[in-house]
Amino acid sequence: LYSGFFGIVGAYLWTMMDWTKKGFYKPAAIAAFLWRLVLTTGTGSIFGFLAAREGYGSAVMAPLFIAMSFAYGLAVFALVLLAFFGATGRAIAPEMIARLSRLLGVFVAANLYFVVVQHLTALYWPGKLGFERFILVDGGVFTLAFWTQVFVGGIIPMLFLFSRCVGSCNLRIGSMLVVLGGFAQVFVIIVGGQAYPLTLFPGFEVSYSFMDGQVAEYAPSLPELVLGVGGIAIALLITLVVSSFLRILPATLGEAGTGCCSGK
C-alpha cells in the first residue's frame, strides 16, 4: 500500500511540474486521493480486526483513521505552507486562509465525531467496559492524553478555526494544537490500547504469577525518540530541498489582507 502510494504521488507531482503531461493531472490527482483512502482504511482496519484487544476490534477504526489523516495532514500542511510563505515573503489571500481554516475545522469535528462514536458504542459492549473506564477515568497518563486529545486537539482548535476573525495566526495556533492532539490520540490508541491487560480467555478468570492483571508500563527509549524526531526532520528536509530546487510552490496565493491576524 505504501509503495503504491509513493509511486502514485510521484506521478502526480510529475504531472504538476511537466506541462506536457497536463492531460494526466486530474486522473493522477483522483488516483492519489483514492489510494490515500485505501491506504488509511487499511491502516485503521489493522486495529479494527484485532478483536482480542478491548481497545480495538471495532469497524469504526477505519473511518476514524481516515478522519485523523485528513485533520493531522491538513494541519501539518498549513503549518508548512505558512512557514514557507512567511520565510520567502509570499502573500496568502485572506480567502485562502479562511478556506483552509474552515476545512481543517470540519476535519477536526469529523475526527471528534468518530471518537465519540467509538467510545459510546464500546460502552454498550459489556466486554469493553473495563477498558473504557481505564481510558476515560482512571488510566493515569492515558486518561490525561485522551482528554488532551479531546480538548487541546479538538474543541479548542475549533474555536480558533471557526472564529469570525479568521487569519494566519488563528490558523497557525489551531494547526499546532491539532498536531499536539494528534500525538496524544496516537499515543492513546497504540500504547494505551496495548497497555490494558489482555483478556486471554473471555468469560473465565485466569491467574498467573507474572504481572497478573497489571497495566503495562511504557517509556520511549532514546533510539525510539531519535527515530521519531529523525523521521520528522528528514521529511521537513526533503520538503525544504525539493521546494528550493523545483517550482512546486506558487509565487503567490493572492494579496495579503490587512485585517485581524492577516495572511502573511
Secondary structure, 3 states (H helix, E strand, C coil): CHHHHHHHHHHHHHHHHCHHHHHHHHHHHHHHHHHHHHHHHHHHHHHHCCCCCCCCCCCCHHHHHHHHHHHHHHHHHHHHHHHHHHHCCCCECHHHHHHHHHHHHHHHHHHHHHHHHHHHHHHCCHHHHHHHHHHHCCCCHHHHHHHHHHHHHHHHHHHHHCCCCCCHHHHHHHHHHHHHHHHHHHHHHHHHHHHCCCCCCCCCCCCCCCCCCCCCCCCCCHHHHHHHHHHHHHHHHHHHHHHHHCCCCCCCECCCCCCCCCCC
